[in-house]
Amino acid sequence: MNIYVFKANVYKYFITLYRAYPRSFFISSILTITYTLLYSYILYEYIFEGEVNSSFIGEAGTSNYMGYILVGVLVYSFTVSTLLNVSRSLITEKRIGTLESVMLAPYNRGLYFLAYMVAQTIHTFGELVFAIPILIVFKVKFAYFDLLSFIIVLSISLIAFLGLSLLLANLMLYTRDTYISQNTLFTVMFLICGINFPITYLPSFVSKISYLIPLTHSIKLFRGILLKGESLMIQMDSVVALILQGIIYSMIGFLTLKKVEKIALEKIGG
Amino acid sequence: MNFVRLVWANVIAQHKNYFFNKSIYLSLFIWPVIGFINIYYSYKPFNNTVLLRKIGLQHDGEIYLYLLIGFVAMRFFYTLIQSAWQSSYLLRMSGTLELIYMSPSNRMGMLIGNSIASLFGSVWMFIIFSVGMIAFYRDFLNVNILSAIFSIILLCILAVIWGVFLNSLFLLSRDSGFLFTIFQEPTEMFTGAKLPFMHMPMWAKAIGYLFPLTYVIIVLRKSLMYNTGISNLLQEYVICILIGVILMIVSYLMMRAGEKNAIKNGTATLF
């Protein structure tokens, strides 16, 4: 087990974060969370006088609108951070000129990505600590909290997000673009994965597509265990879907990575 | 005459900088469309009659027309925020800023040119949205032609001035990415682009009153949906023009300050 690859990359991640971007990453994600919540809060409290309609209660299974939004926004911003940092790892190596040496080294790709994933998760949780005061400001209440289910949902979500990041990493490395691919994916995900409204509102073919994205299942599970007190047994279909997607996407990701790496190396000077 | 040539040269330069490949259309058209659909759905969990009563309208469809007008105006301004930010670092990185400072060309001309270029970039999007608006919501439009024309002209002019202001702001600081984050979201949130302005909480309105976009959205909605004539919008128009003049003066002063600072510290080519 080449555990040193893992350790070295986690270390490298934090050194880079600490020395090169001490503030900017942190501020932008907290701002996004705050603004999205603020928009929903004004809409709910001031424009619509604190009431949701019965169709929302039926579809969402709860009348706790702010709690519903908060779970959506937090899981979304968690996914975005993961996708951004894990998928951009290789193309960043390319930009700063280290891709060639990374490719020549006898390192384990799996551990390389896993290192980024773990470092990113620690980083995001560090940020989320600062989101706790936001909970109080927006008067969000979670009626149910079960630590064990929470940890299980978090772990399987992480595996699925890793798979999705690998796919995006391949796309980025292949097209050598990060701006268009990542922003298009994020805007689409924000719309169709049920972040600020139930996906049943969408046309049925769109909601079918949204079930192919792990974020949709992850948000559904988190809402189930935090807002509705549903056990994981009841939501077994989402659990299974999330695990399967994690495995399938990771496999496709690793298999295509080999090919994309070759192409990227050929074009390395261009 | 020289000034006009300079402005035009900058328009062409900026246009060539951004429209070099087709992916720009994704960010200029597809992203906004998705953005609007998202606003549309974010109103669905609520009881529309509450809002209709507040804004004095009758049909559900009118809410979405109301939001669409705010959204399109907001995109006009947003394109300028984005391009001001991009051009500020492109000018620095490519060393063009230093060349401009050394040349006898008018600096305001450069800023205005940068700003107009991005306006052209968003005009075609505006046309597509407008055609869509008329096609979908023609029953709900209640237009006062004269004040509508006046409001649309005002939208274009104020958007350019807003672009000039941001361009000059970005000349002051190298860390313009940060300013971009600060400016982008409040422009959407507090100007009433995504929410009915008059029914937002006091503190949010207080911030909104500082943005020229707020007034532009108000006059656009009133002239397109409530058939309000120019005489009833005079107050808003005067405020718009005043803000425009103030912004131009501030931009000029900031541009001068940015230039002095760059000359003194030699930071024009650093990014």
Interface residues (C-beta under 8 A of the other chain):
Chain A: S24 I27 S28 L31 T32 Y35 L38 Y39 S40 I42 L43 Y44 E45 Y46 I47 F48 E49 E51 V52 N53 S55 F56 A60 Y65 D177 I180 N183 T184 T187 V188 F190 L191 N196 F197 P198 Y201 L202
Chain B: S23 L26 S27 I30 W31 I34 G35 I37 N38 Y41 S42 Y43 K44 P45 F46 N47 V50 L51 K54 G177 F178 T181 E185 M189 K194 L195 P196 H199 M200 P201 A204
